[in-house]
Amino acid sequence: MNRTTKNVLLGCGIGCVVVAVLGAVLALVLWAKVLRPAVSRASREREAGPVGVSVGSGFVASRVFADNLQTGPVTDIAAGKFDPNPKVAFVVAGREGATFLARDATPVSSLTFADRYSRVDVIDVEKDGTCEFMNRGSWTSAPLVLNHDGTVRWRSPAPGGADDMAAGDVDGDGYLEFAVGMNGGGGVHLLDRAGKERWRQSDGNVWHVEIGDVTGTGRPSIVHTNAGGRLKVRDATGRVLSGAARAGWGGYANQFALAPWPSPTATPLRLLVPGDDTVQVVDAASKVLAKLDAPGASRTDPIRATYVQLQSNLPPHLALLITRQLSNQAILYIYDAQARLVYRETLSEPAAALALLPLPNTSAQALLVGGKGRVLQYVAAH
């Protein structure tokens, strides 16, 4: 092979390498700038649908109630007496801090947490009108209770990773107790108001836990899901009252919310359990009472529920909020008294809190939805 031929072959080889490198670079740029956003957008739309109203356009009107809150993503909104300052009407808590608002949404005070938490709820441990905060916990964020000023009061002594923690007065002593659901085989732990363990019961992957009266006895029970997809109800001693069988519809329970059904005054509380494109309303024995159409719902995503009196001359509507964690979005559903879906909106932020705002000079209410450092307000469209 002569020198000229070698040079030609070498040049061709270098050219092929350059073309391959340029092709790879172009492919990476195409993936990063075009294909990846398109795939991500398509994935989000498969989960929650395009951002905006897909059912019931014009049914409600929305606006920003409070903005630029120093809370990070909002995880809870509480209305009532939670601060010594009489001007405070709402507490908005998030992963990074809390803001105390007047009724007109004017900030009264705020605080920043020393750490970023998973899901913070507003609680009142001693029921004295001065709130504390509870981080419900996750695999990477320990369950704990914060004082009114945001400093840590106590951390859960439960070993290993926690999935969730809920607060309620399960023994009727007038103070809150705390039920911790553990990952793996850690089971369920009950802590007193000082964070000291009272008991623990074995179970696997306790995904979600709540405390409420689901038995109609007037005393709250501990309700949780587990690795088998079952709903379990326990009394104040940890004894299982119901939940030995799989959920009544044959599905897998992971997340749920407690709410009255079929009206805001009904007792006992029922469990609203999301599945694929549906929400099941079940009782403490996992018997299905109703099935709600919920396009975009998923069993692994958190759900919130409340009734809202949108119009004084109509029955209350049931509002559900499902936070789609993978797509960083949320879906707001509103149902009429016949359990028909009358409104559905996909929000472009991980909204995770619901609350009510009484409207002046009427018995109607506005629905408040906590988003990313802000609160949205929904009222009946006139």
Secondary structure, 3 states (H helix, E strand, C coil): CCHHHHHHHHHHHHHHHHHHHHHHHHHHHHHHHHHHHHHHHHHHHHHHCCCEEEECCCCEEEEEEECCCCCCEEEEEEECCCCCCCCCCEEEEECCEEEEECCCCCEEEEEECCCCCCCEEEECCCCCCCCEEEECCECCECCEEECCCCCEEEECCCCCCEEEEEEECCCCCCCCEEEEEECCCCCEEEECCCCCEEEEECCCCCCCEEEECCCCCCCCEEEEECCCCCEEEECCCCCEEECCCCCCCCCCCCCCEEECCCCCCCCCCEEEEEECCEEEEECCCCCEEEEEECCCCCCCCCEEEEEECCCCCCCCEEEEEEEECCCCEEEEEEECCCCCEEEEEEECCCCCEEEEEECCCCCCEEEEEECECCEEEEEECC
